[in-house]
């Protein structure tokens, strides 16, 4: 007689909602296939949230909100009769491909007591999504949450059985600017945490969550103060015994210092952390910090360490998706490209592309550094995603690839986008028919095109025409006014970050020079900070122009790439006035090679190795001789 198979385990979805009619449907749809119960605690919705939840078969329980998340979560737990509990918020969705795996976990006889699911948090500013493992799935054995804000249950569950990571993907959209603005969750959480800390001022975990929330809100100076208090609390204890959140606090403190433009303390904290915990996240953080300080050899060492480091299950960090692979490879490529080693840069970009063919940045950079434009056709055949295809076209426009207009025609047949229009403008403005470029600008309904016209007029120093054209701007008025402030030699430094990346992007030498001249040495830190803010909007190396020496490095590299010895020498000498760096040694070596002076090349290399004996790039250069 065959034994009766065990019945399948049941799953209860538990939620807290308020005015979530716009987001709730996709969330419930993503899990309805597996959820045997849907329990929704409504804290006072005024829209169609309740009716929508009931349409999906959810049981809705009204609850008067009392600024206590644990109270509301536990109310939902009390209503659940299933074997497993899954908690989701309305702005989260289970990935359809993860449903079979989730079902396996529910019915696994050797299942853990709880599981951390992999949350993909979308930021919406062009940055890679942030990945974080969160405990949201656990067996229904009477566990309850504690804490009014950032409620906790993990410690209680872990006392009764293991908690494991599961590769179940949950997409989280709550950090998108539109949702953040509508819900005002950040300010709400900060207020609740501050209230909690008044009652429990020595609770370091609450302080960590407050610092983290302040960082998310962009209030980094306040975040640093909270993280420093956690350091004060644990300073005299063995770092190996620190709780995971305290390690995470050091990681976030280093990040906040960097975002404040205080790169030296940022690097000091990440370096201190790496002495005790060799995690990929800390290596990556240290690499970015060293890159911000233009210490490229140290940055290369840190990024290489990130690729080699193994994941440490003791720590739960929020990290950008791809940090342990293609994002780090892209950073390595950018450093080598900046230092003039196009071949090594291209190799790293190719590695990044292999790991993430859909990521547009690796595609764009590979195209720009392609030594043989005729090979672009075969490269194009390996690209499948629309975003990567647009990046391919931008790269082609940059280098003047003759087939660019045809490629853009092909894209526009699938639906005209802002990216394809901008790529066409870039191609025509640099390599094509100037009259056609002007016609497109005049006929483009988007204000962005008129703003480009303003920048061109600035570069031609036609100030009356610029002022007339700028008067009609709305969306880009702030940028135009910032340009005007700099050119009029008025206090324009806080706005300069809006202008610097545009100057780089459109090669506006007149405006660019004016901005550089407006920064005296004592204001360079401020300039770097403002330019960094602009860089976060998606422009490469916008931090650098605030430092005149680094700006000269950029121009030297461009002149060397064009094999223009006169311009290269001019900008190299200007750069060397700001001190000797590894980058400038490499540029000097490239210039001597371009000038054909083998003896001088040898002397420069020997001196550079004496000055920077630990430089990996210089060692590689010497080994190639």
N, C-alpha and C positions, 0 to 999 in steps of 0.2 A: 504494500500500500504506500503510495507517494505521500510524503509529508505535505501538509498545507503550507504554502508559501506565506512568509510574513507579509502582512498588509503594508502598503506603501505609507510612509510617514507623511503627516499632514503639516502644512506650512501656514502660519498666520502672518499677514502683512500688517504692521502697526505704524500709524502715522499721526502726526500733529499738523493741523492745517489752519490757515486763516486767509480768506480771500485769495485762493489759489486756482480759480476757475481756468485761468489761461494755461497753467502748467500741469494741473492734476491729471487731465485725461491721458497724455502720453506716458506719465509715470505709471498709472494703473494698468494701462494697456500693455506695458512692458513686462508685467509680472502676472497678469490675470491667468495665464496658462498654467501656472504652478500654484498660485495662492488658493488655498482652501477656505481661508477667512480673510476678509479685509476689514480692519478695525480702524476707524478714523475718529480722532478726537478733534472736534471743531471748536476753536477758541473765540468765535464771534464773527464768522464770515458775513459780509453784507452783499456778496455777489452770488453767483450760481454754484459755488463750491459744493454745498451740501447736496443739491439736486444731482450734480454730476457724479459725486461719489456714490449716491444711491443707485444711479443708472448702472454702475459697474457692480452692483450687488454688495457694496460695503455697508457695514453697520456703523452709523454715525452717532456719536455721543457728544452732546453739547457740554462745554466746560468753560467756566468763568476764568479767564487768564489771571494768574496770580504771580507773574514774574518768576515762575519756577518750572523749569523744563522737566526735572525729575518727576514732579507731581503729575504733570500731564502724561509723560511717558509711562509711568507706573499705572496710571488709570487705564491705558490701553492694554498693558500686560494683564491686568486683572480680568479683562474681558476675553482673553485668548485661551482657547481650549486645545490648540494644535500642539504637535510634538516639537515644532521648531518656530522660532520667532525671527522675522526679518523686519528691520526698521529701515524705512526710506523717507526722505523729504520729497515734497512735490516737485522740486527742481532737479530730481535725480531719476535716472532710467537705467534698468538692467539692459546690458547689451544682449541682443537676441542670440548671438553665438554662444553666450555663457549659460543659457537655460539648461541644456543637457548636462553640463557639468554641475550646475546647482542641484539638479534632480539627483544626480549620483551622490552628492554629499548628503542630501537628506536621507537617503536610503542605505548609506554605508554603515554596516554593523560595527565598524571600528572608527566611527566618526569622532572627531574631537568635540570638546564641550562647546567651543565657539570658533568662529572663523572671521579673519580680517579679509574684507573684500577690497579689490583694487579700484579706487576711485580716480577717475580722470577728470580733473577740474579745469574747465575752459575759462581762460582769462579774457580773451577778446581784444587784446591790444597788439596782436601779431606775434606774441610770445608762444613758445611751445606750451601745451597743456601741462599742468602740474599733477603728478601722480602721488597719491597717498593711500596707504593701507589703513582701513578703519574697521573696527569690530562692529558689525551690523547683523551678523547671523549667529544665533546661539540656541541651544536646546532649552525648551520651556520647562525649567525645574524650579520655578519660584524665585528666580533672581530679580532684584530690583535696583533701580538707578539711585544714585546719590548726587547731590550738588545741584544748586538752582540753575547754573549756567555751565556749559561744557560738561554736562552730566556724565558720570562715570559708572561703569558696571564691570569693566574688565577685571579689576582686582578680585571682585567677588567670584566671578566665573572661574578665573585662573586658580583659585583656592580649591576648586572641585574637579578640575580636569584641564587638559592641555588646550591652548588656543593656537591655531595654525593660520598661516596665510593661504588663501585660496585664489587661483587665477580667474576669479569671477569679476568681470568688468562692469563698473557702474559709472555712467556718464553724469557728471554734475555740472549744471549750468548756472548755479547761484552766484558765481563770481563775475559773471558778465556785467559790464557797466550798467546796462539798462535795468537788469533785475536788481542790482545793488542799489541803484537810485530809487527804484519803486518801493523796495521793501525796507530800505534803511536799516538792514540787519547789522551792519558793522557798528554804527553808533549805538544801536540797542544793546548789542553784546558788550560793548565797552562800558556802558552805564551800569549794566547788571553786574559785571565783574568788579567794577570799582566799589559798588555797594557791598558785594560779598567780601571784598578784601578789607573793608572797614570793620567788618565783624570778625574776620580771621586774618589779621595783618601778617602772620607768620606762615601762611599757607603758600609755599613756593609753587605748587602746581597751579593754583589760581593766578599767581603772579605771572607764571609762564604764559598762561592763556591770555592774560591781559596784554602782555608784551606782544604776543603773536597777533592778537586782534588789532593792536595799534599799528603794527607793521603792515598788515593787510590794508589798513585805512590810509597808509602813507605817512603816518605820524611817527617817523623813525627816531627822532630825538627822544620822544617820550618812551618809545619801545626800548631803546638802549638803557634808559634809566631803570626800567623794570628788570631787564636781563642782568644788569650789573648787580642788582640786589640778590638775584639768584646766585650769582658768582660769590658774593659776600657770604651767603649762607653755606655754600659748599666748599669754599676756598681751602679750608684746612683739612678736608677729608680726602681720602684716596680717590682719585678720579675714576679708577676701575670699579669703584662701588657706587658711583653716581647713578641715580635713576635716569631712565632714557630721556625724560623730558628736560632734565638739566643739561644733558649733552646737546639736545636740540636747541636749547636756549643759547648756548655758545655759538652754534651754527647760525642761528637767526640774528644774534647780536653782531657777528661779523658781517652778515649781509646788510643789516641796517646801517652800520658804519660806512660800508661801501656806497650805499644809496644816498648817504648824506654827503658823499664826496670826501670822506675822511679815510682815504685808502690805506694809510700807514697802520692805524689801529685795526682796520679790517684784516689786513694781512697778518698782523701780530696775533690776533685772536685765532685765526684759522690755522696758523702755524703752531700755536700752543695746543690747539685741539688735536692736531695730527700727531703730536708726540704721544698722545694717550689712546687715540682711537683712529685706526687706519681704515676709515670708511670711504667709499667712492664719493659720497656726497661732500665730505670735507675736502677731499683732494680737488674736486671740481670747484668748490668755493674758493680754495686757496689759489687755484689757477687763475680764476677770474680776478681775484684781488691783485695778484702779481702782474697780470696783464694790464690792469688799471694803472699800476705804477710804472708801466713800460719796462718791467723786468722780464724780458721775454724768455731768457734761458730758464729762469725759475718757473715761469708759467708753463713752459713745455714739460719740465720735470713733473709738475703737479698734475697736468692733464694726462700725461703718460701713466702716472700712478693711478689716476681715476680709472683708466681702461684696464689696468691690471688688478685693481682691488676687488675683493670678493664682498658680496653683500653680507652685512652683519645683522643677523636676525634680532639682536638685542635692541636695535634702535629703529624707530619708525620715523623717518624723515619725509617731509613733503619735497618731492624732487620733480624737476622737469622731465617729461617723457623723452627718452632718448639720451639722458644725461650720461649713462654708462656706455653709450655707443656713438650714435651719429652726431649728437650735439658737441661732444668732446672732440670728435674728429674734425668737425667744422671749426672749432676754436683753434685747433692745431694748424689747420690749413690757413686760417686768417693770419696767424702769427707768422708763419713762414712766408706767406704772400707779402705781408707788410715789411718783412725783413729782406725781401728781394729774392727769395728762393722759390721761384715759380714752379719748378719741377716737383719739389717736395710738397708744396701747397696743393698742387694738382693731384698728387697721389693721395693726400688726406681727403680731399674733396671726393675723389673717386670711391674711397672707402666709405665715406658718409653716405654717398649715393647708393652703394650696394646694401647698406643697412636700412636705408629708408628712401626708396626710389620716389616717393611722393612728396618728400620735403623740398620745397622750392629753392631754398637758399643754396643747397649743394648743387642743384642743377644750374642755377644762374652763375655760380662761381666757376663751375667746370667749363661752361661755355666761354666765359670771359678769358680763361687761361688756355683754351684749346690752341695748340700750336699750328694745327692744320685745319683750317675752316672746312676743307672738303670732307673731313671725317664727321662733321656735324649731322649729316644725313643718317648715318648708322646710329649715332647717339639718339637722334630724335625717335627712331623706331623703338627704343627701349623705354620711352616715356609714355605713361598711360593716364595719369591723373590730370585734370584740367589745370589745377594750380601749378603743377610742375611744368606743364606745357606753356603757361603764361610766363613762368620764370625763364624757360628756354628762349622764348621770344624776346624778353627783356635783355637777356645776355647777347642774343644775336644783334639786337638794335645797338647795344653798347659797342660791339666790335665792328659793326657795319657789314654784317653778313648779307650778301646780295639777295638771298632768298627770304629775307625778313618780311617784306611786304606780302609775299605770297602766303607765308605762314600766318601772318596776322589776318589776312583775308579768310583763311580756313577757320581760324578761331572765331572770327566775327560772324561767320555763317551759323555758328552754334549759339549765337547770342552776344551782341556787343556788350563788352564790359569796360569799366573804367581802366582796368589794367591794359587791355589791348589798345585803347586809345592813347594812353600814356606812352606805351612802347612805340607806337607809330610816330607820335610827336618826337620822341627821343631819337628815333632812327632818322626821320626827315631833318630834324634840327642839326644833327651832327654829320650825317653822311648823304642826305638825299636832297630833294628839291626844296629850296628855301621858300619859294612861292607857295608850294603845296602845304608846307608847314604853316605858313601864315594863314592860308585859307582855312585849314583845319582849326586853328586857334580861334579865328573869328566866328566860325560856324558852330563851335562846340558849345552846347547849352550849359555846360557845367562851369561854375565860377572858377574852378581850378585852372582852366585854360586861360582865363583872363588874368589870373594871378601870375602865371608863367610869363605872360606878356609884360606885366609890371616888372618882373625880375629882369627880363631882357632890356627893357627901357633903362633900368637902373645900371645895368652893366655897360650900356652905351652912354651913361651919364646924362641922359635926357630927363632932367628932374621935372620940368614943367609937364611933360607928357606922362611921366610916372605919377605925379600927384593927381592929374586929371583922371587917369585910369584907375588909381587906387580908391578914388572917392566912391566908386560904385561897388566896392567889395563889401561883403557882409561876413561870410564864413572865414575869410582869410584876412580880415581887416587887422587883427592883432599882429600877424606876421608882417604885414606891410608897414604898420606903425613902428614895429620893432626895428625894421630895416631903416626907416626914416630917422629914428632916434639915434641909431649908431652913426649914420652918415652925418647927422647934424651935430655930432659930438656931444649929445645930451646924455644924461645917465641912462644908458640903455642896456646895462649889463644883465639885469634880470630877464630881459627879453631876448638877449643875444642867442640863447639856446634855441629859440625858434628859427633863427636865421642861419646859423652855422651849417646845419645839415643841408639846407636848401642851396647854399653856396657851393658845397661839395657836389651835390647832385647835379647842378646845372653849370658847374665850372664858371661861376660868376667871380672872376678874379678881382674886379674893382671893389665889389662889396666885400669880398673875402678879405682883401688887404685892409680895407677900412676897419673891419671888425678886429683884425689882429692888432692893428696899431692902437686901438682903443683900450687894449688890455695892458696895463703896466704890470711889472712882476708881482707887486703885492696883491694884485687881483686875480692871479692865475688860478688859485684854488676855487674862487667863486666862479670863474669862467668854466673851469672843468666841471663843476657841479651843474651849472646851467646847461652846458652842452650835453652832459650825461642824461639829463631829463629828456632832451630832444632825441638822443640816441635810442632811448627806450621806445620811442615811437617808430623805430624801424630803420634808422639811418646809420650806416656803418661809420665807425670812428669819429662820430661827432663830438666825442669827448676831447679828441686830440687838438683841434684848432685853438682851444683856449691856451694851450702851451705852444708858444711860437716855435720852439725847437722841434717839437713833434710835428707841427704843421710843415716845417721845412723838410723834415724826414719824408713826409708824404710826397712833397713836390720833387724831392731828390729821386725817390723811387719811381715816380711817373716819368721823369726825364730819362732815367736809366733804362726804363722799359722801352722808351721811344728811341733809345740809342742816340740821345742828344747830349754830347759831352759838355757843351758850353753851359746849357741850362743846368745840367747835373752838377757841374763844378760850382756854379753860382750858389745853388740851394744847399749843396753839401757844406760849403764854407759858412753859409749863414747858420746851418744847423750846428756846426762844430763850435760856433761862438757860444752855444748854450751848454757846452760840456761834451765829454767823450762818453759814448754809450756803445754797446755791442752793435746795435743797429747802424750807427754811424761808421763803425769800423768795417762792417760788411759793405756798406755803401761805398766807402773809400776803396775797398778792394775791387768792387765792381767797376768803379771809375778808372782805377789804374789799369785794369784789364781792357776796358774800353779804349783807353788812351794808348794801349800797346806797350807800356813800360814794365817789362817783366822784372827788372831789378828793383824798381820802386815797389812793385806788388809784393815781392818777397820781404822787403824791409817792413812794409806796413803790416803784413801778416805776422811777422816775428814780434813786433811791438804790441800788436793787438793781443797775441797769446800771452805775453808777459802781463799786460794790464788786466785781461779777463781770462785767467787760466782755467776757470771752471765752465767756460762757455761751450755748450754742446755744438752750437752752430759753427763757432770758430774751429773747434777740433775737427768737425766734419770737413770744413773747408781746407784745413791743413792736410788732412788725410787724403783728400782728392788730388793733391799736387803730385 
